[in-house]
Amino acid sequence: MVSWVVGGTLPPAPGASEAPGVAGPVCGASGNKMFVAGGANFPDAMPWQGGQKKYHDQVYVFSRSGDRLHLISAAGRLPEPIAYAASCSTPMGVLYAGGENEAGISDRVYLIRWDQEMQATKIDPMPALPVSLTNAAAAALGHVVFVTGGEGRSGVSDKGWKLDLQNLAAGWQPLVALPKPVSHAVLVAVSDDDGPRLLLLGGRRKTAAGISELYADVFVMHAKRNQWKALPELPYPLSAATGVACGTDKVYLFGGDRGTTFSRVERYLVDIAQTTDATQKEKLIREKNELLAAHPGFNKEVLVYHTATGTSTMAGNMPFPPPVTTTAFWWDNKVIIPSGEIRAGVRTPQILMATLSPVQQ
């Protein structure tokens, strides 16, 4: 069972009545503070209406009492605007790696933390990724951070790396290659008597033809064996979902894109690019824009993947518009999902908070 509340919202800009929300924010929790930073949105108009994507650098810091979030600072700024970075919570702060902005795809890595004495956000540079990546996945076990997949300048990546925050001099160490290139996947890390394990679920890969292949794949990597193994698939392909490990044998997946509208839009884009007839091109553009404007939102189901059996069960539906291209994470005994995209081009300022019963973090 999963129970949901809106724990808080991102604040509006000065003079505005409501925040538009962002997709691809840097987010996570460290100690008694939660961070939501950066991200991208379309503040003036939807992209099919000529709106330009804007990348942000503001850092919001929240505290929490029960089911309510309290904004304590909005003064911090990232070193540069960034969205779609891989981010995760660590004991030392919230790490984010890569991402993109108007200048392109980044390889930069930073650690965001709260300086209690100064009562301010501190951002420390970390060793850069070996390559520039956006829409990669990240997870942490203690002080060790893992980053897998993502989209690079040469296409979708099948690489993975790990960084020990207590041994930065060693830099990013390579993992064994993924079974296939993947972006927009969920990565979780767990540890039990068999040692550390990484679980990679769903995602997608954009092909040379311009049409993405959406994955239902689930893979596990036992760190001791240093190899990926395929587990039974999800019941349907799922991209850009969020997820958390619950105990060592379950992964909860929230929302995600099953590709129904997404794949049709990609097909329209390919047809538009290949059409030379002006009248036909205009017709295709109009149909594509109508499809985007009528976007129904994303998958509402909460899936529970049982790693021991490879089976999936449903834990109800999300009562709020499910956000994609954001990150779910544990904060004490609650799962937090900040902001994200809820329809094509549309973001939400809501910060969702979920209680998993029984909680088995």
Helices and strands as residue ranges (DSSP letters): E 2-9, E 26-30, E 33-37, E 40-41, G 47-49, E 54-55, E 58-65, E 68-77, E 86-90, E 93-97, E 100-101, E 104-105, E 109-115, E 120-126, E 137-141, E 144-148, E 151-152, E 155-156, E 160-164, G 168-170, E 173-174, E 186-192, E 195-201, E 204-206, E 212-214, E 218-222, E 227-231, E 242-246, E 250-254, H 260-274, H 278-293, E 301-306, E 311-317, E 329-331, E 334-338, E 341-343, E 346-347, E 350-356
